[in-house]
Amino acid sequence: MLKLSLTLAAIACATSPAAAAAIVTYHQTSDSLRGALSNPKLEDFNDPALQDGFSFSGDGNYTSGVLYQIVRPNRAPTVFSFDAPTYGFGGSLRTAGINKLVLTLTFEDGSQQTLDTLDTGTTEDYFGFSSDLGIRSIAVTTANAANVQFYLDDLVFGDKAVAAVPEPASWAMMIIGFGAVGSTMRRRKPARVSFV
């Protein structure tokens, strides 16, 4: 029985994915995103110093509570970087016209995921998402042939709020362990009581 349990455990570990794809959840309000984070941080772009652990690169700047960036086709993207992984990102977003932005997330394990193309307009809309896997950087590029000017305000990011769900290999090990304990208990001979 022990050999069978060890064999099944080895198979479960070998067949489980090395790195599961991140699950990204979209949020339509700042309150919804903040609820998904245990330690939400706000970058309102009102003062010269950015929040600790957060930086960005690209063509643009921030003043008077708004980050202004220009994303150009065939040029380096605007990149938001985090010293410690973030599990959420969002803010009020608008562009200088009807434009399409593409966000590529780089996770703490080195994997990447590109989100659906984000259609933006001249009115300010909230855009946010959270992830079950820590995000190290977010690259913003354009799906348009022309330059895209975008404005971001009240950026929220932060730490993970919920406990992680066990991986499939962990579930397999637990089930095998319960089976082994059950079979051992079933085979055990009952104690005999004799009266003299």
C-alpha positions in Angstrom: 0.0 0.0 0.0 2.9 2.4 0.8 4.5 1.7 -2.6 1.2 2.4 -4.3 0.7 5.7 -2.4 4.3 6.9 -3.2 3.8 6.0 -6.8 0.5 7.9 -7.0 2.1 10.9 -5.2 5.0 10.9 -7.7 2.6 10.8 -10.7 0.5 13.6 -9.2 3.6 15.8 -8.8 4.9 15.0 -12.2 1.6 15.8 -14.0 0.8 19.0 -12.1 1.7 22.2 -14.0 5.0 23.8 -13.0 3.4 27.3 -13.0 -0.3 27.7 -13.1 -1.6 30.6 -15.2 -2.6 33.6 -13.2 -6.3 34.3 -12.6 -7.1 37.9 -13.3 -10.3 39.5 -12.0 -11.6 42.8 -13.4 -13.0 45.5 -11.1 -15.3 48.3 -12.1 -14.9 50.5 -9.0 -12.0 51.5 -6.7 -13.9 50.1 -3.7 -14.2 46.7 -5.4 -10.4 46.6 -6.1 -9.6 47.8 -2.6 -11.7 45.0 -1.2 -9.6 42.5 -3.1 -6.4 43.8 -1.5 -5.2 43.5 2.1 -3.1 46.6 2.1 -4.3 49.0 -0.7 -2.0 51.9 -1.5 -3.1 55.0 -3.3 -0.9 57.0 -5.7 -2.7 60.2 -6.4 0.2 61.9 -8.3 -0.3 65.1 -6.3 3.3 65.4 -4.9 6.8 64.9 -6.3 7.4 61.6 -4.5 5.8 58.4 -5.7 4.6 55.7 -3.3 7.5 53.5 -2.0 8.1 50.5 -4.2 6.3 51.9 -7.2 7.9 53.5 -10.3 7.1 54.0 -14.0 9.0 54.7 -17.2 7.9 56.1 -20.5 7.3 59.4 -22.3 5.4 61.7 -20.0 5.2 63.0 -16.4 2.7 63.6 -13.6 1.4 66.9 -12.2 -1.7 68.2 -10.4 -3.0 64.7 -9.5 -2.8 63.1 -13.0 -0.2 60.9 -14.7 0.1 61.9 -18.4 1.8 59.4 -20.7 2.3 59.0 -24.5 2.4 55.5 -25.9 4.0 55.4 -29.3 3.8 52.5 -31.8 7.1 50.6 -32.3 8.7 52.4 -29.3 9.4 51.3 -25.7 6.2 50.9 -23.7 5.2 52.7 -20.6 6.1 50.3 -17.8 4.8 50.4 -14.2 7.2 48.5 -11.9 6.8 47.3 -8.3 9.7 46.4 -5.9 7.4 44.0 -4.1 4.8 42.1 -6.2 1.4 43.8 -6.4 -1.8 41.8 -6.5 -4.0 44.6 -8.0 -3.8 47.7 -10.2 -6.4 50.2 -11.1 -7.4 53.8 -11.5 -9.4 56.4 -13.4 -8.3 56.3 -17.0 -9.0 58.4 -20.1 -7.3 59.2 -23.4 -7.2 62.1 -25.8 -9.5 60.2 -28.2 -11.0 56.8 -28.8 -8.0 54.6 -28.5 -6.9 51.0 -27.7 -4.3 50.1 -25.1 -2.7 46.7 -24.5 -1.5 45.7 -21.0 1.1 43.0 -20.6 1.6 41.7 -17.0 4.9 40.2 -15.9 4.4 38.0 -12.8 6.8 37.2 -10.0 7.5 33.7 -11.5 8.6 35.4 -14.8 5.5 34.4 -16.8 3.6 36.9 -18.8 -0.1 37.5 -19.7 -1.6 40.0 -22.1 -5.0 41.3 -21.1 -7.8 42.0 -23.6 -7.4 45.2 -25.5 -8.6 48.1 -23.5 -10.9 50.5 -25.4 -10.6 54.0 -23.9 -12.3 57.3 -24.6 -12.2 61.0 -23.6 -14.5 60.4 -20.5 -12.9 59.1 -17.4 -13.7 55.5 -16.6 -12.5 53.3 -13.8 -10.3 50.3 -14.9 -8.9 47.9 -12.4 -7.9 44.2 -11.9 -6.6 41.9 -9.3 -4.5 38.7 -9.7 -3.9 35.6 -7.6 -0.2 35.7 -8.6 2.0 38.7 -7.8 2.7 41.2 -10.6 6.2 42.7 -10.9 5.5 45.0 -13.9 2.8 46.1 -16.3 3.8 47.3 -19.8 1.3 49.5 -21.7 1.5 49.6 -25.4 -0.9 50.8 -28.1 -3.0 48.7 -30.5 -3.4 51.9 -32.7 -1.2 52.9 -35.6 -0.8 56.4 -34.0 0.4 57.8 -30.7 -1.9 57.4 -27.7 -2.0 60.0 -24.9 -3.5 58.6 -21.7 -4.2 60.1 -18.3 -4.3 58.0 -15.1 -5.5 59.2 -11.7 -5.9 57.7 -8.2 -3.9 54.6 -8.9 -4.5 51.8 -6.4 -2.2 48.8 -5.9 -1.4 46.5 -3.0 -1.0 43.1 -1.3 -2.9 39.9 -1.7 -6.1 39.7 0.5 -7.2 36.0 0.3 -5.4 32.8 1.2 -4.1 30.8 -1.7 -5.9 27.7 -2.9 -3.9 24.5 -2.8 -2.3 23.4 -6.0 -3.6 20.2 -7.7 -0.5 18.2 -6.5 -1.3 19.2 -2.9 -4.9 18.1 -3.3 -3.7 14.8 -4.8 -1.3 14.2 -1.9 -4.0 14.9 0.7 -6.4 12.5 -1.0 -3.8 9.8 -1.2 -2.9 10.4 2.5 -6.5 10.1 3.6 -6.9 6.9 1.5 -3.7 5.4 3.1 -5.0 6.2 6.6 -8.4 4.7 5.8 -7.0 1.5 4.4 -4.7 1.1 7.4 -7.5 1.6 9.8 -9.7 -0.9 7.9 -7.0 -3.6 8.0 -6.2 -3.2 11.7 -7.5 -6.2 13.7 -10.0 -5.3 16.5 -8.7 -5.8 20.0 -9.8 -9.0 21.7 -11.2 -8.9 25.1 -11.2 -12.1 27.1 -12.9 -12.6 30.4 -11.5 -15.2 32.8 
